[in-house]
Amino acid sequence: MGNYVISYFPMRGRAEVMRFLLSDQGSHWKDDEIPNQKWAAGEVDFKETAVFGQLPRLKDGDFYLYQSGAIMRYLGRKHGLYGRNDKEAALIDMTSDGLDDLRTSYLRMIYLDYDNGKAKYIENLPNQLAPFEKLLSQNNEGRGFIVGSKISYVDYCMLDILQINLVLAPDSLKDFPLLAAHMDRIASRPKLKAYLESEARKNRPINSNGKQ
């Protein structure tokens, strides 16, 4: 399903979770890599039409969509990854918002306060991960997915943020066995695993400033 185009900077960043979802669902996409310097200089032909002046952008046929959260929800609905009912969809969105808060804290540290803020961020990371361990424990005792009985878009979001934080703090999941098992379970799905082991993935930095 789908022949998508993801326009983004040459890094994993906020577009990586989209690649997780699409690869796992067997969808084709093209990466349209936009050099940071060209974007900053306004040398990208669609920058003036970018709704909020930001990337990523998803192209699906003649439909263009911005904002990473909106893109993930769109792909979630389109691929049947949004729960079985309104309550499951609401829990999926709630978890997604919580993960985005964690990502915002991470990005603020990475880009604005890495040298002085890294140790404090790592010290506080268990407090930020604990709610997700609890949420996972409340669904099938943490043996399946975050919400419901099938994978949803937020499972990919969880995998992404956990992997990012493991690079920063290799021991960050030692007190969270359910999160660690969930990460391994999602990452071992055959199509997603193939993407995770691909050269394209390995050669793409996590962040644009080289810090991780």
N, C-alpha and C positions, 0 to 999 in steps of 0.2 A: 504494500500500500504506500503510495506517495512517492513523488520525486521532488524532494524539498531542496532548498538552498539556504544554508545558514551563513549569513554575512557577519563576520566577527573579526576581532584582532587575532594575530597568530599566537594564540595561547589557549589553554583550556578554559579558565575563567568561568563565566556564567553560561557559556554555550556547551560545556562538557556534558552536563546532565541531559541536554537535548540529544546529544550523540548517544548517550547511554540508552535512552528510551528508544530511539529510532533503530539502533543496532539490534537491541533485544527483540524488537517487534518485526525485524526483517525488512525494514523500510530503507529505501535508497535516499541518499542525500549527497549534496555537493557542498564542500566547504569553500566559501568565497572569503579568502583571507584579506583583510584590509590593513595595510601597514599603519601603525599608530601615527607616524609622521604625516602621512597623506591625509588621514582623517583630521588631525589637528590643524592642518593647513587648509582644510576645506577643498581638497583636491579629489574628493570622491563624489561622483556625479549625483548620487541620491542623498547626500548629507542634508541638503536644504529641505528635503521632503521627509526626513526622519522625524517622526511625530514629536519626540522629546529630545532630539539631537543626540541620541545614544544608540549604541549597539548592545546586544545582538538584534539582528533582523531575521525573521523567518519568511521565506517565500514559499508559498504553496500554490502552484499554478499562477494565477493572476492576483492572488491574495497576499498582502504583505502585513506582517504583524510585528510589533515592537514590544519591549518589556519582557524580561525573561520569565516572570511569573505568569503573565498572560499567555505566553507561548507554551509553557508547560501545561497549563490548564486546557488550552486549545488542543494540544496533542493528546492529553489525557482523555478528553471527551471523544476525540476522533478515533482513538485506538481502543476505546472501551476500558480505560484505565482510571476510572473515576468512581469506583464503588458501585454497589448494587442499588442504592437508594439515596435519598437526600441526606439522611443522617450520616451514612458512610462518607458521602461527598463532603459534608461539613467537617467531619473528623480529619479527612485527608487534607482539606484546606487549612484547618487549624494547625496540623503538624507542619505543613509546608510553611506557614507563617512563622512558626517557632524556629524552623531550620533557617529561614531567611534572617531572623534576628541573630542567630549564631554566625551565619555567613557575614553579616554586616560587621559584627565584632571582629571577626577574623580579618576582613578586608581593611578595616580601620587600622588595625595593628600592623598589617603587612605593608600598607602604603604610607601610613602617617607616623607610626611610632614603633617601628620594628626593633631598633636597637635598645630603646628604653622600655618598651611595652611587652616584648615577647615573654619574658619570665612571668610577668603578672598575668598575661593571658593564659599561659599554660597552667599556672597555679589555680586559676578560676575555672579552667575547662571542665573539671569534674562536676561543678555546680551547673554548668550549662548542658552537660550530657545527661545528667541524672533524670530530668523529666522525660527524655526520650526512651531511656531504659524502662521507666515505669509505664509509659504508654505501650511499649512493645509487650511488656509482661501481661497487660490486660487483654491482649488479643491472642487466644490460643496458647497462653503461657509463653509467648515469645517464640513459638516454634515455626511461625509462618511469615506473615506480612504485617505491616504496621497497622493496617485497617482491613477488616474483612478476610475473605478466604482466597482472594486472588491478588496478584500484584497490581499496584496502582502507581501513578506517576510519582507519588511521594517516596516510594521505596527507592527509586533512582536518585532522588534528591538526597535521601539519607546516605546512600552509598557514596555519593560524591563528597559530601561534607566530612564523613568519617575518614575517607581515604586522604583527603587534604590534611586533616588534623593529625593523622598518623605520621605523615611526612614531617610535620612540625614537631610533634611530640609522640615518638614511637611507643610509649607506654600509656597513651591516653585511654586505651580501652581495657586495661588490665583489671579494672574494677567493674566492668560492664560486660559480662559474658553474653547477655542477650544481644546487645548491639554488635559485639564482635562476631557472633554466630550469624546474625542477620546480614552483616556486610559480606561475610564469606559465602553465604548462601546465594545472595543476589549476584555477586561477582562470578560465581561458578556457572551461571546459566550459559549454555553453550554459545549462543550468538553474541552475547555481551562479553563473555570471556575472550572470544576471538577478537573483538574490538579492543579490549583492554591490553591484549598482547600484540596489537598491531604496531607497525613502525610509526604510522601517523600519530597515534596516541603517545607513544614513547618520546617522539621528537618534539612534541608540543609542550612548552613550559606551562607550569601551573598559573603563574602570574606574569605580568608584563615587565616587572622590575627585577626579575630573577630571584626574588626572595621567596622562601617557602619554609 
